[in-house]
Amino acid sequence: MNLRTRHDSLITIVPSLFNPKIQLVLLDFDGTLVDTAPDLVRASNRYLQQKGLEPIAEARIRAEIGMGLKNLIVELFPEDQRSPEQQKIIEQEFLQVYEKEFLETPRLFDGAYEFLTEFPGQIGIVSNKRERFIRPILEKLGVDHLPWVDIVGGDTLDHMKPHPAPFLRVIEAAGVTPEETVIVGDGTPDIEGAKAIGSRAIAVEFGYTPLEDLMAQGAWASITDYGELRPLIESIT
């Protein structure tokens, strides 16, 4: 009787040592929190048209969003126009075009607003998209007022995802540990970054990278919509 009682109590205690309560959710931006693809596709092909280059298929652009469109666009230029100096010019020219397009049609993915406003823990954003684009989009979508722990973009720090620095900055600001954090994303940088710091990564099926690729890279779990996210997080503990 006493032995069984001790055994039962151990069963309830030991999992808590390995599964600390999730206190912080870090969200990727493009393809995870917000559907920005239509504006990025339009801006990319408008820029290429200005340069006399052929447009890119929407599917190909979507697949490159998480890794940065600059590399894809640069590859379309003749080789003698791909020097580091020229790449900087291409990037700046593209951003000038995108600046006129990025607030046209962004939208929160279904269920995201409900999750953000109802989740009892802390929330933050870690993205490779420039912070100067993220904040105006959040304002347009009416979620800039939410209690974000921090918003880290590709131009916020010296390093971008999958480097640990962007994730650890928000984790430190939240006063939690990587084990108490989940990273939700749709790209390789999210999965690799989570693995690098020891957090769980949750892949979204509705993003811009095929789900099977994210699972093969080491995502802990996946969701088909935001209605599944909170129950999944709560299941960890």
Salt bridges, closest charged atoms under 4 A:
ASP28 OD1 - LYS161 NZ 2.85
ASP30 OD1 - LYS129 NZ 3.19
ASP35 OD2 - ARG107 NE 3.86
ASP39 OD1 - ARG42 NH2 2.48
GLU58 OE2 - ARG62 NE 3.00
GLU91 OE2 - ARG130 NH2 2.39
GLU93 OE1 - LYS51 NZ 3.04
GLU99 OE1 - ARG132 NH1 3.17
GLU101 OE1 - ARG42 NE 2.58
GLU101 OE2 - ARG46 NH1 2.29
ASP110 OD1 - ARG107 NH1 3.63
GLU131 OE2 - ARG135 NE 2.71
ASP150 OD2 - ARG169 NE 2.70
ASP190 OD1 - LYS161 NZ 2.56
GLU192 OE2 - LYS195 NZ 3.59
GLU234 OE2 - ARG230 NE 2.97
